[in-house]
Amino acid sequence: MKYWKFLFALTLVPWMISASPKDPDCSEAWAMPMTFAQLKNAGITNNEKIDFPKTKTTRLASERMGKDLYRQVYYVRFTELSGKVIEAIAVHDASQEDCSESGVEVFVVSEHFNAERK
């Protein structure tokens, strides 16, 4: 898988790039719905399966790429009504004016090791 280095780096050096209060927060407005849309389009889940109030989105990183352009990384966790959990990493570019400066690149977490750690 060509993205393994990216995911490996996220687990080894988490939160190394911290977000400042000036960085846009696109967790609920962009990262979560766009991640869900991609999972739905891929046939991984659908509206009838997801328990939306249990959905959690956490910004992992926000790096300034230009005057008002930020590359952001989010962890999105969906819980289905069956109890099954779908974890994803969403990466996109945002500005103060618009969370949709780019599309959202989604990585589905297929395995979670050391799962007892919360």
C-alpha positions as CSV (number, residue, x, y, z in Angstrom):
1,M,0.0,0.0,0.0
2,K,1.6,3.3,-1.0
3,Y,0.2,5.3,1.9
4,W,1.7,3.0,4.6
5,K,4.5,5.5,5.3
6,F,2.1,8.3,5.8
7,L,0.0,6.3,8.3
8,F,3.1,5.0,10.0
9,A,4.3,8.5,10.5
10,L,1.0,9.5,12.0
11,T,1.2,6.8,14.6
12,L,4.9,7.4,15.5
13,V,4.9,11.2,15.6
14,P,1.3,12.1,16.5
15,W,0.3,15.7,17.1
16,M,3.8,16.9,16.1
17,I,2.3,19.6,14.0
18,S,-0.1,21.3,16.4
19,A,-2.9,23.5,15.4
20,S,-3.0,27.1,16.5
21,P,-6.2,28.9,17.5
22,K,-6.1,30.8,14.1
23,D,-6.3,27.5,12.1
24,P,-9.8,26.8,10.7
25,D,-11.7,24.0,12.4
26,C,-13.3,22.0,9.6
27,S,-14.1,18.9,11.7
28,E,-17.9,18.9,11.6
29,A,-18.5,21.2,8.6
30,W,-16.2,19.4,6.1
31,A,-14.0,16.5,7.3
32,M,-16.8,14.4,8.8
33,P,-19.5,14.7,6.1
34,M,-17.0,14.4,3.2
35,T,-15.4,11.3,4.8
36,F,-18.8,9.8,5.2
37,A,-19.7,10.5,1.6
38,Q,-16.5,8.8,0.4
39,L,-17.2,5.7,2.6
40,K,-20.8,5.6,1.4
41,N,-19.7,5.9,-2.3
42,A,-17.2,3.1,-1.8
43,G,-20.0,0.9,-0.4
44,I,-18.4,0.6,3.1
45,T,-21.5,2.0,4.9
46,N,-24.7,4.0,4.4
47,N,-27.1,6.3,6.1
48,E,-29.2,3.6,7.6
49,K,-26.2,1.9,9.3
50,I,-24.6,4.9,11.0
51,D,-25.4,6.0,14.5
52,F,-24.6,9.6,13.8
53,P,-24.7,11.0,17.3
54,K,-21.8,8.6,18.2
55,T,-19.6,10.0,15.4
56,K,-16.4,11.6,16.6
57,T,-14.0,13.8,14.7
58,T,-10.6,14.9,16.0
59,R,-8.2,17.2,14.3
60,L,-4.7,15.6,14.4
61,A,-2.7,18.2,12.5
62,S,-3.0,21.5,10.8
63,E,0.1,22.8,8.9
64,R,0.2,26.2,7.3
65,M,0.9,25.8,3.5
66,G,0.5,29.4,2.4
67,K,-0.7,32.8,3.5
68,D,-4.2,31.4,4.2
69,L,-3.9,27.8,3.3
70,Y,-3.7,24.9,5.7
71,R,-3.3,21.2,5.2
72,Q,-5.4,19.4,7.8
73,V,-5.5,15.9,9.0
74,Y,-8.5,14.5,10.9
75,Y,-9.4,11.2,12.6
76,V,-13.0,10.4,12.0
77,R,-14.7,7.5,13.9
78,F,-18.1,6.3,12.8
79,T,-20.1,3.8,14.9
80,E,-22.8,1.7,13.1
81,L,-26.0,0.7,14.8
82,S,-24.6,-2.8,15.0
83,G,-21.7,-1.6,17.1
84,K,-19.2,-1.9,14.3
85,V,-16.7,0.9,14.3
86,I,-15.2,2.5,11.1
87,E,-12.1,4.6,11.6
88,A,-10.7,6.9,8.9
89,I,-8.1,9.5,8.4
90,A,-9.1,12.5,6.3
91,V,-6.6,14.9,4.7
92,H,-7.6,18.2,3.0
93,D,-6.7,21.8,2.5
94,A,-8.6,24.6,4.1
95,S,-8.6,28.4,4.5
96,Q,-10.2,30.7,7.0
97,E,-12.9,31.4,4.3
98,D,-13.5,27.9,3.0
99,C,-12.9,24.4,4.3
100,S,-13.1,23.0,0.8
101,E,-9.9,24.3,-0.7
102,S,-9.3,20.8,-1.9
103,G,-11.2,17.5,-1.9
104,V,-10.8,15.1,1.0
105,E,-8.4,12.2,0.7
106,V,-9.7,9.4,3.0
107,F,-7.7,6.5,4.4
108,V,-9.7,3.7,6.0
109,V,-8.0,2.2,9.1
110,S,-8.2,-1.5,8.4
111,E,-6.6,-2.7,11.6
112,H,-6.0,-1.1,15.0
113,F,-3.2,-2.6,17.1
114,N,-3.0,-1.9,20.9
115,A,-6.7,-1.4,20.9
116,E,-7.0,-1.5,24.7
117,R,-5.4,2.0,24.7
118,K,-8.1,4.7,24.5
